[in-house]
Amino acid sequence: MEQISARSIFSPATGFIKRGGFDWSCNPYLGCTFGCRYCYAMFLPQNRRPKEEWGRWFQAKINAVELAKKQARKIAGEAVYLSSVTDPYLPAERSLELTRGILDAMIAHQPRLLVQTRGPLVVRDLDLLKRLRAVRVNISIPTDCEEVRKVFEPKAPPLEKRWEAIAKVRAAGIAVGVCVTPMLPLADSESFVKRVIAFDPEVLVTQDFHDSGGGFGADTGAAARLLLKESGWSDADYKKCVNALSRRRKVFEGEAGFFPPFIS
Ligand code: SF4
């Protein structure tokens, strides 16, 4: 882990985050030790390292909490995406508490916050999240198969831990999103659809693997697309699952699903 000093902790939104209606992004870390093989963030300028090293490094913005305390005034009432180029609940967050400190600093200014994570550690911060009037926690659950998860997300938390976490977030009265993004090969598509429908998240997002040529932030990268092809999972499999979901509830596809929570 490297420690860096940042100049700002809230950055003006760009790309699909801006198009989705966000004003700011917030990244307590750079790099990401979850190391997803399809991660779009490894291609972004903030993460200037050889792609082969993705997942093996991260930098902690060690002054993130101090900055948040000074700068949170500017995000009052505005839409914030936490986080766009890393995961705010990396294992290191357990001891560093940068995300937690940022959330604490936000409370006095009540931004509209979307937390985007694969990290069950988010439940540690429910006490703070509950104090925001407009908040949604999106958890990425892209497959039903641990073997597949280990291939595509080798160091990310197990899927059942994510389901447990999202259930706890919901039980705390906080809106939740399930992001099947990008959808990975499913062991039992029918059961997965039933489980997602039964859970009934406020927002459900799906995304296929695709090459956007850099036009859309969530490009999945050529190496990951090759892995997917080798797995035998096809566009038709993806569409079949999305159609099964769409027959039973609202499904957002791709960037259309990443929008801020509104104050009800
Ligand atoms: S958790 Fe998110 S930022 Fe981290 S490697 Fe996976 S997709 Fe990339």
Boltz pocket constraint, residues with backbone or C-beta under 6 A from the ligand:
constraints:
  - pocket:
      binder: B
      contacts: [[A, 31], [A, 32], [A, 33], [A, 34], [A, 35], [A, 36], [A, 38], [A, 39], [A, 40], [A, 41], [A, 42], [A, 84], [A, 85], [A, 86], [A, 87], [A, 118], [A, 156]]
      max_distance: 6.0
